[in-house]
Amino acid sequence: MLNSGLMSLEENGATSSLPDKPIDLKNYPRMCELRRKFPVLYKVEFQSAAKVETHSCRHAMKPANKEKNQNQKCIPYDYNRVVLDPMVDTPDSDYVNASYVDSLLKPNAYIVTQGPTEVTVCDFWRMVWQENPSCIVMLTKTFDFIRVMCMQYWPAAMDKVEVYGNLTVSVVEEEELANFHIRTFRLVHTDGLSGEKQERRLIQFHYTEWHSHTCPFASAVLEFRRRVRSLVGTRQTDKHGPIIVHCNDGGGRSGVFVAVDANLELEDEEHCFDVYGYFKKLRQSRKGLIETMDQYKFVYDTLEEHVVCGNSWFPVKELSTRLKQKSMKSPMSKLNEYQKEYQQICKQTPRFTIGDCAGGHRGDNREKNRDVLVVPPDNFRPYLTSFQGNNFTDYINAVFVDGYTKPREYIVTEWPVKNTQGEFWSLVYDYDAAAVVVLCVPPANSLNYLSFWPEGRHSKKYGPVFTIDHISHNHYTNIKTWIFRINKKIVSLTELMAGVKAPPKTVQLFQLTCWPMGHKVPTSTNSLVELMNMVERWRQRTDYGPVVVVSPDGRSRCGVYCAANACIEQVIQHGEVDIFQAVKTVRRHRPQLVENMTEYKYCYDLVLHYVLHYLNKDMKEKK
């Protein structure tokens, strides 16, 4: 009854009064729990804050400026709009769709603006030069759902230069991570009168996995914000102006980031959050900031994740010391840190319904699963595209898993059953996989785990379409490797008539032979780390396609491989260790990955082994 809004909040022990002051950190999780119990509280707050008194938007509504706005619902108020230095003989050249926004501690901490369009890109760069921001935070893809969300306002490659009015822009550095890219721009401004040149550097943080009308993963946004603050700091000096924040229209997503950042800044200083109070302030600063109730709820959830999980990363040089501390049991809870962390991960792992996994539960797909309780969600499964006949579907029991530097870097799947071997090779072919990693050795002549690759030198056919040729093989201690050529036969009449070609593709298959069936961890940690290194070296020689990771059931073993790999990437790239977040990430799309405490602890052991025996050697090779 309460959720429908038909029962008064007082009767249920939930106060109807809206928050009138910031919430102490220690009370914040309890407040979030109350809102989960009574979701109508979100609605009451959101609707109340959205009704704030608006200000005039006379400049944004001028006919000459209307075409400069992407969305007429997200426009600046006159009182706090960014006013550009006017250009000679150009009326209304002082207008750009951008607003100064205060944080909870500083005035004009942000400039929230829309993504540049072809009409406004020169105005955007004029604003950047005039305001001298500490960085740019971009929260949209340039292209999303068949629509251009924002013009790419920087050069497409590092050897190219773009000119926007008096400003020349080039990219001098780019770092790619799974959810965001960090670019450093070189800006050269030429004075129109004197011809004098001035140069500046500017960092852009581009969040690439936040689709419009959705909310991303809270942990990924917190990591993004941490990177922004670690590189930019909290500096806002005479030398640097506000942070420029934009999505496609300077509305919903920009408001979410600003709300999270401002509240985390308040927490650093005063150990409290003011979600509702700041949302009211945002709506008085610019139209459309935090556009939907889902986005408002996401701000609450993200801050709760920060409070509950805290900082889980630490510098790699502290690894040995931290592991000793983590193994010590707390006298109060009788649990060590590993156990507490794993319990927290289990508590926060998403749950999927049968509806979320409808594809795997369809009648014609059910027989393709070894276990009907381990079925991939439709949003995160690879859809097969190779036509193999009318009896085949687009389904295989597999899920995408993000790496540290690339989204969807791994595809986790189970050992194929007899009637899905063709689908397995379709998966490898369709997604241009660079490598297949098999983390088990089933018993010889097992009827339950039939071999799905040619063991000898002869070619072998799997399904009606794929033939696998043996090119070469090498066997080492505990590791076997084969290089195969995948040949695909076109059987679709439509494709044949259109003259579609199916070029052969090459893949290397790696099998770890020291992880016996039934064992929770392999008998040789060194061999598993060596296997990871071999896969990485092979991928560097190819186009760096995804890695298909295979275990008997598609749940055990694979999570360890993906999480440890992501952690090792983080160690190499940033000198940090964060196994807690790596394991949370691999469980996003398949909750059964890293399915027990033994596997979780083993992730730490793997990273420690890598750091002690491989790190310095690999760093030298990279240099």
Secondary structure, 3 states (H helix, E strand, C coil): CCCCCCCCCHHHCCCCCCCCCCEEHHHHHHHHHHHHHCCHHHHHHHHHHHCCCCCCCCCCCCHHHHCCCCCCCCCECCCCEEECCCCCCCCCCCEEEEEEECCCCCCCCEEEECCCCCCCHHHHHHHHHHHCECCEEECCCCEECCEECCCCCCCCCCCCEEEECCEEEEEEEEEECCCEEEEEEEEEEECCCCCCEEEEEEEEEEECCCCCCCCCCHHHHHHHHHHHHHHHCCCCCCCCECEEEECCCCCHHHHHHHHHHHHHHHHHHHCEECHHHHHHHHHHHECCCCCCHHHHHHHHHHHHHHHHHCCCCEEHHHHHHHHHHHCCCCCCCCCCHHHHHHHHHHHHCCCCCCCCCHHHHCCCCHHHCCCCCCCCCHHHCCCCCCCCCCCCCCCCCEEEECCCCCCCCEEEEECCCHHHHHHHHHHHHHCCCCEEEECCCCCCCCCCCCCCCCCCCCCEEECCCEEEEEEEEEEECCEEEEEEEEEECCCCHHHHHCCCCCCCEEEEEEEECCCCCCCCCCCCHHHHHHHHHHHHHHHHHCCCCCEEEEECCCCCCHHHHHHHHHHHHHHHHHCEECHHHHHHHHCCCCCCCCCCHHHHHHHHHHHHHHHHHCHHHHHHHHC
